[in-house]
Amino acid sequence: MEKRGEYEVAIPCKCGFLEKQALENKLKFASIPKEFSGHTVENFRTDCYFSAENKELAEMAKVIARNYVDQFKEIQESGKGLYFYSSVKGSGKTRLAVSIANDIICKHLISAKFATTLQILDEIKSTWGDQEGAEQKLIQDIIRVPVLVIDDIGVERSKDWIEERFYNILNGRMIQKKITIFTSNCAVEELRLDDRIVNRIQKMALPVAFPNESVRATLARQENSDLLARLLG
């Protein structure tokens, strides 16, 4: 604390403790799955894709992601996010989306949050039967998150109540120019969702194609091979 006139003001210490604590709180708030903890755009691998075409597509996505993080402060003013899509599960789109969130938190100290569409729906349903206004408060909390990664949009069943909630969330985030990063197994125009939702996603995010190739099994084999070599020492 430092005395300034009649008041005492908190002064950040040179050791960076307060900054480190703020960063740790933001990382905890993000709810990033442990599987993706510590992943960055820079260590996103593109050499694990089989074909040259898929490697090139993955490298292009990585370049976009890197420049997005570097220019985030300017892009944030526009509210433009990204929409990673591939028809194949395990293509790496979630890995890169989470890496962007990790980098934004660590490099820009801006709060981000990760959630699958099913997790969001489960959180909404968990408020039913609670005190009046609990659901609306939750939706407003989701709307206010500076950076939100919505994973696997399009896998949820199409129901009126689901589409109404997603419309409210996305419309609110669009109006407030909050950054939303999506991953999906289909292109935006192929989403089986209300046209109002599709239109807002088109407005809110730049589509980025991912290889239609799963690298999850390839990476798992490499990890197992490395562990076996280490254990056999």
N, C-alpha and C positions, 0 to 999 in steps of 0.2 A: 504494500500500500504506500501511496505517496500523498503527502499533504499538499493540497492546492487550494489556497484561501481557506474557506471554512469547511471544505470537504476533503475526504480521503478518497483517492482514486486508485483502482487496481491497475497495476502496471505489469504487462507480460514479462516474465523472467527471461533472462538470456539463455537459459537451458532449454527453452522451448517446451516446458512441461504442459502449459495450457493448450498450446497448439496440438501437441501429441494427444492430450486427453480429448480435445474436440474431434480430432481425426478418429480416434478409437470409438467415440460415441456415434459418429456418422457411419462407420463401418458396421457397428452393431445394429443400428437402426435399419441398415440396408437389407438385412435378412438374406445375404448372399449364401447360397448353399455351400457347405464345407468343400464340396467337390471342386468349386470354382474359386475358393479363397486364395488370394494372392496372384490370381491370373491377371495378366496385363495384355494390352494390345500388342506390345512389342514381343512378348514370348508366345504369341499365337502362332502355331506351326502350320505351314502350308506345304511342307515337303511330304506329308503323310497321305496326300491324295494320289490316287493311282495314275490318272491320265494327265497329260500336259495341259489339256484344256481345263480340267478341274483345278489344277494347281494355279493356273493363270486366273481363273475366276475367284478362287480363294484369296490370292494375292491382291487382286483388285479390291475385294471386300476389306482386306486388312489395311490397304492404303487409305481407303475412304474412312475407315474407323480411326486410323492414326491422325489424319488431318482433321477429322471431326473433333477429336479430343483437343488437339492443338489450337483449333479455332473456336473452341466451345463458348468462350465468353461473348464473342460476336454473334455466333449462331443462336445462342440462348435468347437473345432479344427477339428473334423471329419465331421462336417456339417450335422450330422444325426438328423432328426426331428422325429415326431411321426404322425401316421395316425390312428385316432380314427374312427371306423365304427360300424354302427348298422343299420338294415333295418327299424327301427322304429324311427319316429320323436319324439323329446321330451325325449330321453333316457338319456340325461345329457352329451353327448359327447362335445357339444359346451361349456357348462358350465365348464367342466374340462380343455378344451383346452385354454379357456380364463383365467382360474385360473393360469395355467402355465405361460402364458404371464404376468399376473399381478405380479406373484412371481419373475419372471426373472427381470422385471423392478425394483421392490422394493428391492430385495436382491442383485442383481448384477449391478444395474444401467445401464442396456443395453436396448437400444431402441427396441421396438416391435410395430407391427401394426396388427390390425384386419380388415378383409374385407371378405365379401361373394364373391363368384365367380361372381355373378350378379353385385355387386358394382364395381368390377374390370373392368368388361366389359363395364359398363356404363361410368366409368371414361375414358376408352380408346376411346369410341365412342364420348365422349364430346370434344375430341381433334381434331376430324375430321373437316376440314374446317378452323382450326386455322393455325398459321404460320407453315411453313415447319419445320419438325423435332419435333413438339410438342408431337406427339404420341411416338416417339422413346425415347424422354427425359423422359416421364412418365414411360415407360417400364423400362428404366434404373434406375429410382428412386425406382420402386418396387423391382427390382433385388437387389439393394444395402441395403435394409432394413435388419438389423442384424437378427431379428426374425419376421417372417410373419405367422400369422394364417389365413389360407384360409378355410373358412367355406362353407360347402355344395358343395364340388366339385363333379361333376357328374350330377347336376340338370340342367345345361345349355344345350341348344339344340346343337347337333353336327353340326357345320358348319365349312367350311374350314378356314374362317378368324378367328373364335374363337379358333380353335385348333392351328393355326399358332401362335397366340399371346400367348396362354398358353405355347406352346412349347418354345417360345423365353424366357418367364419369368422363367419357371422351368429349362430350360437348363442353363440359365445365373446364376441362384441361385445355381444350382448343381456345376457348374464350380468354382464359387467363395466360395463354401462351406458355404452358408448362411443357417441358420436354418429355416425350414418350418414345421409348424404343420398343418395337414389337418384334417377336419371332413368330413364324407361322409355317405350316406345311403347305400353304398354297399362296398364290399371288393375291394381291388385294382384291382385284376384280372377281376372283373365284370364291371369295368368302361367302358362305351361306348365312349371311347376316342381313339385317334390315339395311336398305339402301342408305338411310340416314347415317348409320354407323360406318358403312363402307366409304361414304363420301367424306366423312370426318377424318378417317384414317388417311385417305388420299391427300387431304389438306394438311394433316399433321406430320406426315413422315415421307422421307425419300425411300422408294423401294430399292433394295439391294439384293440381287440374286446370289444364291449360294449354290455350290455344286450339288447335284442330285446323286450324292455318294456318301455313304456312311463311313466315317473314319473311327468311330468309337471302338469297333472290334479290333481294328489295326493298332490303335494306340494301346488298347488293353493287352494285346499280344506283346507289344514292345515293352510295356511296363513289367509284365510277367517275366519276360526274358531277362530284363535288367536285374530284377529281384532275384531270379534263380542264379544268375552269374555271381551276384553279390553273396548269396548264401553259400554257394559252393566254393567261393573265395579263392 
